[in-house]
């Protein structure tokens, strides 16, 4: 995973959108508050009540979940992922990082400021 991050950094990509599903809104809020307060993300949006269809332990499952849309940066992703795993109720939580290829420079600078990085000038 570190090699992928190095490639992104070499290309000037430093920001991420991270997708996480949770069992309910309360869990999503709890995770969001931990991540923001620990400066592991700048912002977490919570989309209430998405329907997920998946296979788990050999059975077709359907579940109502919440979707978190988290804005952060590469520098803290591994720490964020580990923190989410520590506090998440699922055995195998969905934690998917997508690179932000471009965005409002002021917004990206804000992400850096609140997550403790001064990469954007």
Residue pairs with C-beta under 8 A, 6 or more apart in sequence:
1 78
5 74
5 77
8 14
8 74
8 99
9 74
13 74
13 99
13 100
13 101
14 73
14 74
14 75
14 108
14 112
14 117
14 119
14 120
15 71
15 72
15 73
15 74
15 99
15 100
15 103
15 108
15 111
16 70
16 71
16 72
16 73
16 74
16 77
16 97
16 98
16 99
16 100
17 69
17 70
17 71
17 97
17 98
17 100
18 41
18 68
18 69
18 70
18 71
18 72
18 77
18 80
18 95
18 96
18 97
18 98
19 67
19 68
19 69
19 70
19 94
19 95
19 96
19 98
20 28
20 31
20 67
20 68
20 70
20 84
20 88
20 93
20 94
20 95
20 96
21 50
21 52
21 65
21 66
21 67
21 68
21 93
21 94
22 28
22 31
22 65
22 66
22 68
22 88
22 89
22 90
22 93
23 63
23 65
23 66
23 89
23 90
24 65
24 66
25 46
25 48
25 66
27 66
27 88
27 89
28 44
28 46
28 66
28 68
29 46
30 87
31 44
31 68
31 84
31 87
31 88
32 41
32 44
32 46
32 68
32 70
34 40
34 83
34 87
35 41
35 44
35 70
35 72
35 80
35 83
35 84
36 42
36 43
36 44
38 83
39 76
39 114
39 115
39 116
40 72
40 76
40 79
40 80
40 83
40 115
41 70
41 71
41 72
41 76
41 80
41 115
42 71
42 72
42 110
42 111
42 114
42 115
43 70
43 71
43 111
44 68
44 69
44 70
44 71
45 68
45 69
45 70
46 66
46 67
46 68
46 69
47 66
47 67
47 68
47 69
48 66
49 64
49 65
49 66
50 64
50 65
50 66
50 67
51 62
51 63
51 64
51 65
52 61
52 62
52 63
52 64
52 65
53 60
53 61
53 62
54 60
54 61
54 63
55 61
70 80
71 100
71 111
72 80
72 111
72 115
73 111
73 112
73 115
73 117
73 119
75 115
75 117
75 119
76 115
76 116
76 117
77 97
81 95
81 97
84 93
84 95
85 93
85 95
100 108
105 120
108 120
109 120
112 118
112 119
112 120
